[in-house]
Amino acid sequence: MAFLCIIEVLEGKIMKIAIYPGSFDPITKGHLDVLETGAEIFDKVIIAVAKNSAKHGFLTIDERVSLIREACAHLSNVEVDAFEGLTINYAKEKGATVLLRGLRAVSDFEYEMQLSQNNSALNNNIKTIFLITKPEYNFISSSSVREILLNGGDIAQFVPENVKKYLEQKFTN
């Protein structure tokens, strides 16, 4: 398969590296599902938390990176990082030729397809692969988690346990 041709070579082994970019504010069980599937397919997945200086996040970049590291500690081939700028440039810098994107519903596809085509126009050597979340996660979004949390709802079914504990502690005090 053409999308598995990756360029980084470490100790004589060709590595298949993918970037999973996003804001992850906060990371959800749907994000984790996509990440776990990606980790099965690729030798290395870098979950890349996007810094956007124009937006004020719910959680800081450092909080997000820390929570994601803890949530995916069981995945030995996953690295967590933060970046600023174009995702396609970050992927090239990291030696990846694949971007992972998660799809929850058909409504996500139009936006993701446009993003993929823009990235392809900027660098056609980096491909986008769409992974579909399990049905039980297709309604979860970071924004809905934030809304539920801030209105006193239980977020346990939407986020990893470490994220639930952290958010409840931070926002109920």
C-alpha positions in Angstrom: 0.0 0.0 0.0 1.4 3.4 -1.0 0.4 5.2 2.2 2.7 2.9 4.2 5.9 4.2 2.5 7.5 6.2 5.2 10.9 7.9 5.1 12.5 7.9 8.6 15.3 5.3 9.1 16.4 4.4 12.6 19.1 1.8 13.1 18.6 0.5 9.6 14.9 0.0 10.0 12.3 1.9 8.0 9.8 3.4 10.4 6.2 4.0 9.5 5.4 7.2 11.3 2.0 9.0 11.5 1.0 12.3 13.0 -2.3 12.5 14.8 -2.9 16.3 15.1 -5.6 18.1 17.0 -6.4 20.4 19.9 -7.5 17.6 22.2 -9.1 20.1 24.6 -9.6 17.7 26.4 -8.8 14.3 24.9 -11.8 12.1 24.7 -12.4 8.3 24.5 -13.1 8.9 20.8 -9.6 10.4 20.3 -8.1 7.6 22.3 -9.9 5.0 20.1 -8.5 6.6 16.9 -5.0 6.7 18.5 -5.1 3.1 19.6 -6.1 2.0 16.1 -3.3 4.2 14.6 -0.8 2.6 17.0 -1.8 -0.8 15.7 -1.2 0.2 12.1 2.0 2.3 12.4 5.4 1.8 14.0 5.2 5.2 15.7 2.3 7.7 16.1 3.0 11.2 17.3 -0.1 12.8 18.8 0.5 16.4 18.1 -1.3 19.0 20.2 -1.8 22.1 18.1 -0.9 25.5 19.6 -3.1 28.3 18.4 -2.1 31.6 19.8 -5.4 33.1 18.4 -7.5 30.8 20.6 -7.7 30.6 24.4 -7.9 26.9 25.2 -10.0 25.3 28.0 -6.8 23.6 29.2 -3.3 24.9 28.7 -1.1 23.1 26.2 1.0 21.7 29.0 -2.1 20.3 30.7 -3.3 18.7 27.5 0.1 17.1 26.8 0.4 15.8 30.3 -3.1 14.3 30.3 -2.6 12.7 26.9 0.7 11.2 28.0 -1.0 9.6 31.0 -4.0 8.5 29.0 -1.9 6.7 26.4 0.9 5.4 28.6 -0.2 1.9 27.7 0.9 2.5 24.0 4.6 2.1 23.8 4.8 3.4 20.2 3.0 6.7 20.9 4.8 10.0 21.5 3.1 13.2 22.6 4.2 16.6 21.4 3.0 20.1 20.9 3.5 22.2 17.8 2.7 25.5 16.3 2.2 26.3 12.6 1.1 24.2 9.7 0.5 20.5 10.5 2.0 19.5 7.1 5.3 21.3 8.0 5.4 19.6 11.4 4.8 16.2 9.8 7.7 16.8 7.3 9.9 17.9 10.2 9.1 14.7 12.1 9.7 12.4 9.1 6.0 11.3 8.8 4.2 10.8 5.6 0.8 10.1 7.1 -1.7 12.3 9.0 -4.3 10.5 11.0 -7.7 12.1 11.3 -10.7 10.7 13.2 -14.2 10.6 11.8 -17.3 10.4 14.1 -20.1 11.0 11.6 -20.7 11.9 8.0 -20.8 15.6 9.0 -17.1 15.4 9.9 -16.1 14.2 6.5 -16.6 17.4 4.5 -14.4 19.4 6.8 -11.8 16.7 7.0 -11.8 16.2 3.3 -11.2 19.9 2.7 -8.3 19.9 5.3 -6.9 16.8 3.6 -7.0 18.5 0.2 -5.4 21.6 1.5 -2.6 19.6 3.0 -2.1 17.6 -0.2 -1.8 20.8 -2.2 0.9 22.0 0.2 2.8 18.6 0.2 1.4 15.7 -1.8 4.0 13.3 -0.3 2.1 13.4 3.0 -1.2 11.5 2.9 -4.2 11.7 5.2 -5.9 8.5 6.5 -9.3 8.7 8.1 -10.1 6.4 11.0 -13.6 5.9 12.1 -14.3 5.8 15.8 -16.3 3.0 17.4 -20.1 3.7 17.3 -20.2 4.3 21.1 -17.8 7.2 20.7 -19.2 8.9 17.5 -21.2 11.5 19.4 -18.4 12.6 21.8 -16.6 15.9 21.2 -14.3 17.9 23.3 -16.8 20.8 23.3 -19.6 18.6 24.5 -17.4 17.3 27.3 -16.6 20.9 28.3 -20.3 21.9 28.3 -21.4 18.8 30.3 -18.6 19.4 32.9 -19.2 23.1 33.3 -22.9 22.4 33.9 -22.3 19.8 36.6 -22.8 16.6 34.5 -20.9 13.3 34.7 -18.2 13.1 32.0 -17.0 9.5 33.0 -18.3 7.9 29.8 -16.7 10.5 27.5 -13.1 10.8 28.7 -10.3 8.6 30.1 -10.3 8.2 33.9 -7.3 10.4 34.4 -8.9 13.2 32.5 -12.2 12.9 34.4 -10.4 13.1 37.7 -8.3 16.1 36.6 -11.1 18.1 35.2 -13.5 17.4 38.0 -10.8 18.5 40.5 -9.9 21.6 38.5 -13.4 22.8 37.7 -15.4 21.8 40.8 -13.2 23.7 43.3 
